[in-house]
């Protein structure tokens, strides 16, 4: 199976990323928790993460 996806912005949260990926037919996606050129990551929103994990298309394979 091929995994097709892209980089997505995490600015609007994990649930928004999941919905954006679903809209474009992605089977995976990558994101940065902060700007790679510097800056700090925003705090994790555990409710947003839980909502993301409930998306039906998201198979949760692995992350790195």
mmCIF file of the N, C-alpha and C atoms, coordinates in Angstrom:
data_MODEL
# 
_entry.id   MODEL 
# 
loop_
_atom_site.group_PDB 
_atom_site.id 
_atom_site.type_symbol 
_atom_site.label_atom_id 
_atom_site.label_alt_id 
_atom_site.label_comp_id 
_atom_site.label_asym_id 
_atom_site.label_entity_id 
_atom_site.label_seq_id 
_atom_site.pdbx_PDB_ins_code 
_atom_site.Cartn_x 
_atom_site.Cartn_y 
_atom_site.Cartn_z 
_atom_site.occupancy 
_atom_site.B_iso_or_equiv 
_atom_site.pdbx_formal_charge 
_atom_site.auth_seq_id 
_atom_site.auth_comp_id 
_atom_site.auth_asym_id 
_atom_site.auth_atom_id 
_atom_site.pdbx_PDB_model_num 
ATOM 1   N N  . UNK A 1 1  ? 0.839   -1.175 0.000  1.00 0.00 ? 1  UNK A N  1 
ATOM 2   C CA . UNK A 1 1  ? 0.000   0.000  0.000  1.00 0.00 ? 1  UNK A CA 1 
ATOM 3   C C  . UNK A 1 1  ? 0.887   1.242  0.000  1.00 0.00 ? 1  UNK A C  1 
ATOM 4   N N  . UNK A 1 2  ? 0.547   2.186  -0.853 1.00 0.00 ? 2  UNK A N  1 
ATOM 5   C CA . UNK A 1 2  ? 1.250   3.459  -0.882 1.00 0.00 ? 2  UNK A CA 1 
ATOM 6   C C  . UNK A 1 2  ? 0.612   4.418  0.113  1.00 0.00 ? 2  UNK A C  1 
ATOM 7   N N  . UNK A 1 3  ? 1.443   5.221  0.735  1.00 0.00 ? 3  UNK A N  1 
ATOM 8   C CA . UNK A 1 3  ? 0.959   6.266  1.626  1.00 0.00 ? 3  UNK A CA 1 
ATOM 9   C C  . UNK A 1 3  ? 1.154   7.593  0.911  1.00 0.00 ? 3  UNK A C  1 
ATOM 10  N N  . UNK A 1 4  ? 0.069   8.300  0.662  1.00 0.00 ? 4  UNK A N  1 
ATOM 11  C CA . UNK A 1 4  ? 0.103   9.559  -0.073 1.00 0.00 ? 4  UNK A CA 1 
ATOM 12  C C  . UNK A 1 4  ? -0.331  10.676 0.869  1.00 0.00 ? 4  UNK A C  1 
ATOM 13  N N  . UNK A 1 5  ? 0.489   11.717 0.952  1.00 0.00 ? 5  UNK A N  1 
ATOM 14  C CA . UNK A 1 5  ? 0.135   12.827 1.823  1.00 0.00 ? 5  UNK A CA 1 
ATOM 15  C C  . UNK A 1 5  ? 1.002   14.034 1.546  1.00 0.00 ? 5  UNK A C  1 
ATOM 16  N N  . UNK A 1 6  ? 1.038   14.948 2.486  1.00 0.00 ? 6  UNK A N  1 
ATOM 17  C CA . UNK A 1 6  ? 1.788   16.193 2.326  1.00 0.00 ? 6  UNK A CA 1 
ATOM 18  C C  . UNK A 1 6  ? 2.076   16.793 3.704  1.00 0.00 ? 6  UNK A C  1 
ATOM 19  N N  . UNK A 1 7  ? 2.781   17.912 3.705  1.00 0.00 ? 7  UNK A N  1 
ATOM 20  C CA . UNK A 1 7  ? 2.972   18.682 4.924  1.00 0.00 ? 7  UNK A CA 1 
ATOM 21  C C  . UNK A 1 7  ? 1.710   19.496 5.180  1.00 0.00 ? 7  UNK A C  1 
ATOM 22  N N  . UNK A 1 8  ? 1.258   19.539 6.410  1.00 0.00 ? 8  UNK A N  1 
ATOM 23  C CA . UNK A 1 8  ? 0.093   20.338 6.769  1.00 0.00 ? 8  UNK A CA 1 
ATOM 24  C C  . UNK A 1 8  ? 0.435   21.256 7.935  1.00 0.00 ? 8  UNK A C  1 
ATOM 25  N N  . UNK A 1 9  ? -0.262  22.370 8.003  1.00 0.00 ? 9  UNK A N  1 
ATOM 26  C CA . UNK A 1 9  ? -0.052  23.322 9.088  1.00 0.00 ? 9  UNK A CA 1 
ATOM 27  C C  . UNK A 1 9  ? -0.710  22.823 10.370 1.00 0.00 ? 9  UNK A C  1 
ATOM 28  N N  . UNK A 1 10 ? -0.007  22.957 11.489 1.00 0.00 ? 10 UNK A N  1 
ATOM 29  C CA . UNK A 1 10 ? -0.584  22.582 12.782 1.00 0.00 ? 10 UNK A CA 1 
ATOM 30  C C  . UNK A 1 10 ? -1.154  23.798 13.504 1.00 0.00 ? 10 UNK A C  1 
ATOM 31  N N  . UNK A 1 11 ? -1.184  24.946 12.834 1.00 0.00 ? 11 UNK A N  1 
ATOM 32  C CA . UNK A 1 11 ? -1.639  26.193 13.466 1.00 0.00 ? 11 UNK A CA 1 
ATOM 33  C C  . UNK A 1 11 ? -3.072  26.098 13.995 1.00 0.00 ? 11 UNK A C  1 
ATOM 34  N N  . UNK A 1 12 ? -3.936  25.372 13.293 1.00 0.00 ? 12 UNK A N  1 
ATOM 35  C CA . UNK A 1 12 ? -5.346  25.276 13.713 1.00 0.00 ? 12 UNK A CA 1 
ATOM 36  C C  . UNK A 1 12 ? -5.625  24.016 14.522 1.00 0.00 ? 12 UNK A C  1 
ATOM 37  N N  . UNK A 1 13 ? -4.601  23.230 14.834 1.00 0.00 ? 13 UNK A N  1 
ATOM 38  C CA . UNK A 1 13 ? -4.776  22.056 15.669 1.00 0.00 ? 13 UNK A CA 1 
ATOM 39  C C  . UNK A 1 13 ? -4.758  20.748 14.892 1.00 0.00 ? 13 UNK A C  1 
ATOM 40  N N  . UNK A 1 14 ? -4.722  19.662 15.650 1.00 0.00 ? 14 UNK A N  1 
ATOM 41  C CA . UNK A 1 14 ? -4.636  18.320 15.073 1.00 0.00 ? 14 UNK A CA 1 
ATOM 42  C C  . UNK A 1 14 ? -5.915  17.926 14.337 1.00 0.00 ? 14 UNK A C  1 
ATOM 43  N N  . UNK A 1 15 ? -7.064  18.253 14.911 1.00 0.00 ? 15 UNK A N  1 
ATOM 44  C CA . UNK A 1 15 ? -8.321  17.894 14.266 1.00 0.00 ? 15 UNK A CA 1 
ATOM 45  C C  . UNK A 1 15 ? -8.429  18.576 12.904 1.00 0.00 ? 15 UNK A C  1 
ATOM 46  N N  . UNK A 1 16 ? -8.060  19.843 12.828 1.00 0.00 ? 16 UNK A N  1 
ATOM 47  C CA . UNK A 1 16 ? -8.094  20.561 11.548 1.00 0.00 ? 16 UNK A CA 1 
ATOM 48  C C  . UNK A 1 16 ? -7.140  19.915 10.543 1.00 0.00 ? 16 UNK A C  1 
ATOM 49  N N  . UNK A 1 17 ? -5.959  19.496 11.003 1.00 0.00 ? 17 UNK A N  1 
ATOM 50  C CA . UNK A 1 17 ? -5.028  18.807 10.098 1.00 0.00 ? 17 UNK A CA 1 
ATOM 51  C C  . UNK A 1 17 ? -5.637  17.519 9.569  1.00 0.00 ? 17 UNK A C  1 
ATOM 52  N N  . UNK A 1 18 ? -6.243  16.743 10.438 1.00 0.00 ? 18 UNK A N  1 
ATOM 53  C CA . UNK A 1 18 ? -6.860  15.489 10.023 1.00 0.00 ? 18 UNK A CA 1 
ATOM 54  C C  . UNK A 1 18 ? -7.966  15.705 9.011  1.00 0.00 ? 18 UNK A C  1 
ATOM 55  N N  . UNK A 1 19 ? -8.787  16.725 9.236  1.00 0.00 ? 19 UNK A N  1 
ATOM 56  C CA . UNK A 1 19 ? -9.869  17.022 8.298  1.00 0.00 ? 19 UNK A CA 1 
ATOM 57  C C  . UNK A 1 19 ? -9.324  17.509 6.958  1.00 0.00 ? 19 UNK A C  1 
ATOM 58  N N  . UNK A 1 20 ? -8.264  18.322 6.998  1.00 0.00 ? 20 UNK A N  1 
ATOM 59  C CA . UNK A 1 20 ? -7.640  18.783 5.753  1.00 0.00 ? 20 UNK A CA 1 
ATOM 60  C C  . UNK A 1 20 ? -7.074  17.602 4.973  1.00 0.00 ? 20 UNK A C  1 
ATOM 61  N N  . UNK A 1 21 ? -6.406  16.689 5.669  1.00 0.00 ? 21 UNK A N  1 
ATOM 62  C CA . UNK A 1 21 ? -5.834  15.512 5.005  1.00 0.00 ? 21 UNK A CA 1 
ATOM 63  C C  . UNK A 1 21 ? -6.941  14.660 4.394  1.00 0.00 ? 21 UNK A C  1 
ATOM 64  N N  . UNK A 1 22 ? -8.027  14.496 5.130  1.00 0.00 ? 22 UNK A N  1 
ATOM 65  C CA . UNK A 1 22 ? -9.156  13.710 4.625  1.00 0.00 ? 22 UNK A CA 1 
ATOM 66  C C  . UNK A 1 22 ? -9.745  14.360 3.371  1.00 0.00 ? 22 UNK A C  1 
ATOM 67  N N  . UNK A 1 23 ? -9.852  15.684 3.367  1.00 0.00 ? 23 UNK A N  1 
ATOM 68  C CA . UNK A 1 23 ? -10.407 16.419 2.219  1.00 0.00 ? 23 UNK A CA 1 
ATOM 69  C C  . UNK A 1 23 ? -9.626  16.183 0.937  1.00 0.00 ? 23 UNK A C  1 
ATOM 70  N N  . UNK A 1 24 ? -8.297  16.074 1.068  1.00 0.00 ? 24 UNK A N  1 
ATOM 71  C CA . UNK A 1 24 ? -7.472  15.905 -0.132 1.00 0.00 ? 24 UNK A CA 1 
ATOM 72  C C  . UNK A 1 24 ? -7.206  14.436 -0.459 1.00 0.00 ? 24 UNK A C  1 
ATOM 73  N N  . UNK A 1 25 ? -7.779  13.522 0.316  1.00 0.00 ? 25 UNK A N  1 
ATOM 74  C CA . UNK A 1 25 ? -7.623  12.098 0.043  1.00 0.00 ? 25 UNK A CA 1 
ATOM 75  C C  . UNK A 1 25 ? -6.298  11.519 0.496  1.00 0.00 ? 25 UNK A C  1 
ATOM 76  N N  . UNK A 1 26 ? -5.649  12.180 1.448  1.00 0.00 ? 26 UNK A N  1 
ATOM 77  C CA . UNK A 1 26 ? -4.357  11.702 1.946  1.00 0.00 ? 26 UNK A CA 1 
ATOM 78  C C  . UNK A 1 26 ? -4.538  10.450 2.800  1.00 0.00 ? 26 UNK A C  1 
ATOM 79  N N  . UNK A 1 27 ? -3.525  9.605  2.789  1.00 0.00 ? 27 UNK A N  1 
ATOM 80  C CA . UNK A 1 27 ? -3.510  8.441  3.677  1.00 0.00 ? 27 UNK A CA 1 
ATOM 81  C C  . UNK A 1 27 ? -2.491  8.632  4.790  1.00 0.00 ? 27 UNK A C  1 
ATOM 82  N N  . UNK A 1 28 ? -1.773  9.742  4.743  1.00 0.00 ? 28 UNK A N  1 
ATOM 83  C CA . UNK A 1 28 ? -0.825  10.112 5.785  1.00 0.00 ? 28 UNK A CA 1 
ATOM 84  C C  . UNK A 1 28 ? -0.537  11.600 5.652  1.00 0.00 ? 28 UNK A C  1 
ATOM 85  N N  . UNK A 1 29 ? 0.111   12.196 6.644  1.00 0.00 ? 29 UNK A N  1 
ATOM 86  C CA . UNK A 1 29 ? 0.575   13.565 6.516  1.00 0.00 ? 29 UNK A CA 1 
ATOM 87  C C  . UNK A 1 29 ? 1.697   13.820 7.502  1.00 0.00 ? 29 UNK A C  1 
ATOM 88  N N  . UNK A 1 30 ? 2.422   14.888 7.255  1.00 0.00 ? 30 UNK A N  1 
ATOM 89  C CA . UNK A 1 30 ? 3.527   15.273 8.126  1.00 0.00 ? 30 UNK A CA 1 
ATOM 90  C C  . UNK A 1 30 ? 3.292   16.699 8.583  1.00 0.00 ? 30 UNK A C  1 
ATOM 91  N N  . UNK A 1 31 ? 3.738   17.008 9.787  1.00 0.00 ? 31 UNK A N  1 
ATOM 92  C CA . UNK A 1 31 ? 3.597   18.364 10.289 1.00 0.00 ? 31 UNK A CA 1 
ATOM 93  C C  . UNK A 1 31 ? 4.763   18.694 11.205 1.00 0.00 ? 31 UNK A C  1 
ATOM 94  N N  . UNK A 1 32 ? 4.995   19.965 11.374 1.00 0.00 ? 32 UNK A N  1 
ATOM 95  C CA . UNK A 1 32 ? 6.004   20.446 12.302 1.00 0.00 ? 32 UNK A CA 1 
ATOM 96  C C  . UNK A 1 32 ? 5.294   21.014 13.521 1.00 0.00 ? 32 UNK A C  1 
ATOM 97  N N  . UNK A 1 33 ? 5.770   20.718 14.699 1.00 0.00 ? 33 UNK A N  1 
ATOM 98  C CA . UNK A 1 33 ? 5.153   21.235 15.925 1.00 0.00 ? 33 UNK A CA 1 
ATOM 99  C C  . UNK A 1 33 ? 5.547   22.678 16.183 1.00 0.00 ? 33 UNK A C  1 
ATOM 100 N N  . UNK A 1 34 ? 6.564   23.140 15.476 1.00 0.00 ? 34 UNK A N  1 
ATOM 101 C CA . UNK A 1 34 ? 6.985   24.538 15.579 1.00 0.00 ? 34 UNK A CA 1 
ATOM 102 C C  . UNK A 1 34 ? 7.716   24.892 14.291 1.00 0.00 ? 34 UNK A C  1 
ATOM 103 N N  . UNK A 1 35 ? 7.950   26.164 14.085 1.00 0.00 ? 35 UNK A N  1 
ATOM 104 C CA . UNK A 1 35 ? 8.685   26.608 12.917 1.00 0.00 ? 35 UNK A CA 1 
ATOM 105 C C  . UNK A 1 35 ? 10.102  26.057 12.995 1.00 0.00 ? 35 UNK A C  1 
ATOM 106 N N  . UNK A 1 36 ? 10.573  25.339 11.977 1.00 0.00 ? 36 UNK A N  1 
ATOM 107 C CA . UNK A 1 36 ? 11.912  24.760 12.025 1.00 0.00 ? 36 UNK A CA 1 
ATOM 108 C C  . UNK A 1 36 ? 13.030  25.806 12.083 1.00 0.00 ? 36 UNK A C  1 
ATOM 109 N N  . UNK A 1 37 ? 12.719  27.037 11.765 1.00 0.00 ? 37 UNK A N  1 
ATOM 110 C CA . UNK A 1 37 ? 13.726  28.105 11.823 1.00 0.00 ? 37 UNK A CA 1 
ATOM 111 C C  . UNK A 1 37 ? 13.844  28.721 13.217 1.00 0.00 ? 37 UNK A C  1 
ATOM 112 N N  . UNK A 1 38 ? 13.039  28.285 14.129 1.00 0.00 ? 38 UNK A N  1 
ATOM 113 C CA . UNK A 1 38 ? 13.098  28.807 15.493 1.00 0.00 ? 38 UNK A CA 1 
ATOM 114 C C  . UNK A 1 38 ? 11.708  28.976 16.064 1.00 0.00 ? 38 UNK A C  1 
ATOM 115 N N  . UNK A 1 39 ? 11.649  29.466 17.262 1.00 0.00 ? 39 UNK A N  1 
ATOM 116 C CA . UNK A 1 39 ? 10.366  29.633 17.917 1.00 0.00 ? 39 UNK A CA 1 
ATOM 117 C C  . UNK A 1 39 ? 10.052  28.448 18.806 1.00 0.00 ? 39 UNK A C  1 
ATOM 118 N N  . UNK A 1 40 ? 8.989   28.581 19.539 1.00 0.00 ? 40 UNK A N  1 
ATOM 119 C CA . UNK A 1 40 ? 8.624   27.508 20.462 1.00 0.00 ? 40 UNK A CA 1 
ATOM 120 C C  . UNK A 1 40 ? 7.327   26.848 20.002 1.00 0.00 ? 40 UNK A C  1 
ATOM 121 N N  . UNK A 1 41 ? 7.155   25.622 20.405 1.00 0.00 ? 41 UNK A N  1 
ATOM 122 C CA . UNK A 1 41 ? 5.935   24.879 20.080 1.00 0.00 ? 41 UNK A CA 1 
ATOM 123 C C  . UNK A 1 41 ? 4.830   25.316 21.027 1.00 0.00 ? 41 UNK A C  1 
ATOM 124 N N  . UNK A 1 42 ? 3.600   25.362 20.513 1.00 0.00 ? 42 UNK A N  1 
ATOM 125 C CA . UNK A 1 42 ? 2.487   25.710 21.393 1.00 0.00 ? 42 UNK A CA 1 
ATOM 126 C C  . UNK A 1 42 ? 2.151   24.497 22.258 1.00 0.00 ? 42 UNK A C  1 
ATOM 127 N N  . UNK A 1 43 ? 1.542   24.730 23.415 1.00 0.00 ? 43 UNK A N  1 
ATOM 128 C CA . UNK A 1 43 ? 1.191   23.611 24.307 1.00 0.00 ? 43 UNK A CA 1 
ATOM 129 C C  . UNK A 1 43 ? 0.210   22.651 23.632 1.00 0.00 ? 43 UNK A C  1 
ATOM 130 N N  . UNK A 1 44 ? 0.286   21.378 23.985 1.00 0.00 ? 44 UNK A N  1 
ATOM 131 C CA . UNK A 1 44 ? -0.623  20.379 23.426 1.00 0.00 ? 44 UNK A CA 1 
ATOM 132 C C  . UNK A 1 44 ? -2.029  20.580 23.983 1.00 0.00 ? 44 UNK A C  1 
ATOM 133 N N  . UNK A 1 45 ? -3.007  20.457 23.119 1.00 0.00 ? 45 UNK A N  1 
ATOM 134 C CA . UNK A 1 45 ? -4.417  20.521 23.497 1.00 0.00 ? 45 UNK A CA 1 
ATOM 135 C C  . UNK A 1 45 ? -4.929  19.086 23.474 1.00 0.00 ? 45 UNK A C  1 
ATOM 136 N N  . UNK A 1 46 ? -5.049  18.480 24.637 1.00 0.00 ? 46 UNK A N  1 
ATOM 137 C CA . UNK A 1 46 ? -5.389  17.057 24.720 1.00 0.00 ? 46 UNK A CA 1 
ATOM 138 C C  . UNK A 1 46 ? -6.790  16.753 24.191 1.00 0.00 ? 46 UNK A C  1 
ATOM 139 N N  . UNK A 1 47 ? -7.722  17.692 24.310 1.00 0.00 ? 47 UNK A N  1 
ATOM 140 C CA . UNK A 1 47 ? -9.067  17.488 23.759 1.00 0.00 ? 47 UNK A CA 1 
ATOM 141 C C  . UNK A 1 47 ? -9.006  17.472 22.224 1.00 0.00 ? 47 UNK A C  1 
ATOM 142 N N  . UNK A 1 48 ? -8.191  18.346 21.649 1.00 0.00 ? 48 UNK A N  1 
ATOM 143 C CA . UNK A 1 48 ? -8.016  18.393 20.199 1.00 0.00 ? 48 UNK A CA 1 
ATOM 144 C C  . UNK A 1 48 ? -7.389  17.088 19.701 1.00 0.00 ? 48 UNK A C  1 
ATOM 145 N N  . UNK A 1 49 ? -6.407  16.589 20.421 1.00 0.00 ? 49 UNK A N  1 
ATOM 146 C CA . UNK A 1 49 ? -5.758  15.327 20.043 1.00 0.00 ? 49 UNK A CA 1 
ATOM 147 C C  . UNK A 1 49 ? -6.750  14.176 20.108 1.00 0.00 ? 49 UNK A C  1 
ATOM 148 N N  . UNK A 1 50 ? -7.559  14.135 21.160 1.00 0.00 ? 50 UNK A N  1 
ATOM 149 C CA . UNK A 1 50 ? -8.560  13.073 21.299 1.00 0.00 ? 50 UNK A CA 1 
ATOM 150 C C  . UNK A 1 50 ? -9.574  13.128 20.157 1.00 0.00 ? 50 UNK A C  1 
ATOM 151 N N  . UNK A 1 51 ? -9.987  14.328 19.769 1.00 0.00 ? 51 UNK A N  1 
ATOM 152 C CA . UNK A 1 51 ? -10.931 14.474 18.657 1.00 0.00 ? 51 UNK A CA 1 
ATOM 153 C C  . UNK A 1 51 ? -10.292 13.997 17.351 1.00 0.00 ? 51 UNK A C  1 
ATOM 154 N N  . UNK A 1 52 ? -9.027  14.322 17.149 1.00 0.00 ? 52 UNK A N  1 
ATOM 155 C CA . UNK A 1 52 ? -8.303  13.867 15.959 1.00 0.00 ? 52 UNK A CA 1 
ATOM 156 C C  . UNK A 1 52 ? -8.256  12.341 15.903 1.00 0.00 ? 52 UNK A C  1 
ATOM 157 N N  . UNK A 1 53 ? -7.952  11.712 17.018 1.00 0.00 ? 53 UNK A N  1 
ATOM 158 C CA . UNK A 1 53 ? -7.827  10.252 17.041 1.00 0.00 ? 53 UNK A CA 1 
ATOM 159 C C  . UNK A 1 53 ? -9.153  9.541  16.777 1.00 0.00 ? 53 UNK A C  1 
ATOM 160 N N  . UNK A 1 54 ? -10.268 10.248 16.910 1.00 0.00 ? 54 UNK A N  1 
ATOM 161 C CA . UNK A 1 54 ? -11.581 9.656  16.644 1.00 0.00 ? 54 UNK A CA 1 
ATOM 162 C C  . UNK A 1 54 ? -11.971 9.717  15.169 1.00 0.00 ? 54 UNK A C  1 
ATOM 163 N N  . UNK A 1 55 ? -11.187 10.417 14.355 1.00 0.00 ? 55 UNK A N  1 
ATOM 164 C CA . UNK A 1 55 ? -11.486 10.455 12.924 1.00 0.00 ? 55 UNK A CA 1 
ATOM 165 C C  . UNK A 1 55 ? -11.445 9.038  12.367 1.00 0.00 ? 55 UNK A C  1 
ATOM 166 N N  . UNK A 1 56 ? -12.428 8.687  11.575 1.00 0.00 ? 56 UNK A N  1 
ATOM 167 C CA . UNK A 1 56 ? -12.566 7.306  11.091 1.00 0.00 ? 56 UNK A CA 1 
ATOM 168 C C  . UNK A 1 56 ? -11.472 6.890  10.115 1.00 0.00 ? 56 UNK A C  1 
ATOM 169 N N  . UNK A 1 57 ? -10.979 7.790  9.307  1.00 0.00 ? 57 UNK A N  1 
ATOM 170 C CA . UNK A 1 57 ? -9.996  7.419  8.288  1.00 0.00 ? 57 UNK A CA 1 
ATOM 171 C C  . UNK A 1 57 ? -8.600  7.251  8.864  1.00 0.00 ? 57 UNK A C  1 
ATOM 172 N N  . UNK A 1 58 ? -8.336  7.773  10.044 1.00 0.00 ? 58 UNK A N  1 
ATOM 173 C CA . UNK A 1 58 ? -6.976  7.803  10.579 1.00 0.00 ? 58 UNK A CA 1 
ATOM 174 C C  . UNK A 1 58 ? -6.588  6.459  11.170 1.00 0.00 ? 58 UNK A C  1 
ATOM 175 N N  . UNK A 1 59 ? -5.696  5.711  10.529 1.00 0.00 ? 59 UNK A N  1 
ATOM 176 C CA . UNK A 1 59 ? -5.335  4.370  10.994 1.00 0.00 ? 59 UNK A CA 1 
ATOM 177 C C  . UNK A 1 59 ? -4.231  4.343  12.057 1.00 0.00 ? 59 UNK A C  1 
ATOM 178 N N  . UNK A 1 60 ? -3.602  5.447  12.367 1.00 0.00 ? 60 UNK A N  1 
ATOM 179 C CA . UNK A 1 60 ? -2.527  5.576  13.369 1.00 0.00 ? 60 UNK A CA 1 
ATOM 180 C C  . UNK A 1 60 ? -1.491  4.471  13.236 1.00 0.00 ? 60 UNK A C  1 
ATOM 181 N N  . UNK A 1 61 ? -0.639  4.622  12.258 1.00 0.00 ? 61 UNK A N  1 
ATOM 182 C CA . UNK A 1 61 ? 0.409   3.627  12.013 1.00 0.00 ? 61 UNK A CA 1 
ATOM 183 C C  . UNK A 1 61 ? 1.635   3.898  12.882 1.00 0.00 ? 61 UNK A C  1 
ATOM 184 N N  . UNK A 1 62 ? 2.391   4.922  12.551 1.00 0.00 ? 62 UNK A N  1 
ATOM 185 C CA . UNK A 1 62 ? 3.559   5.255  13.329 1.00 0.00 ? 62 UNK A CA 1 
ATOM 186 C C  . UNK A 1 62 ? 3.923   6.715  13.112 1.00 0.00 ? 62 UNK A C  1 
ATOM 187 N N  . UNK A 1 63 ? 4.706   7.247  14.004 1.00 0.00 ? 63 UNK A N  1 
ATOM 188 C CA . UNK A 1 63 ? 5.182   8.623  13.877 1.00 0.00 ? 63 UNK A CA 1 
ATOM 189 C C  . UNK A 1 63 ? 6.667   8.638  14.159 1.00 0.00 ? 63 UNK A C  1 
ATOM 190 N N  . UNK A 1 64 ? 7.328   9.652  13.687 1.00 0.00 ? 64 UNK A N  1 
ATOM 191 C CA . UNK A 1 64 ? 8.741   9.834  14.011 1.00 0.00 ? 64 UNK A CA 1 
ATOM 192 C C  . UNK A 1 64 ? 9.118   11.282 13.845 1.00 0.00 ? 64 UNK A C  1 
# 
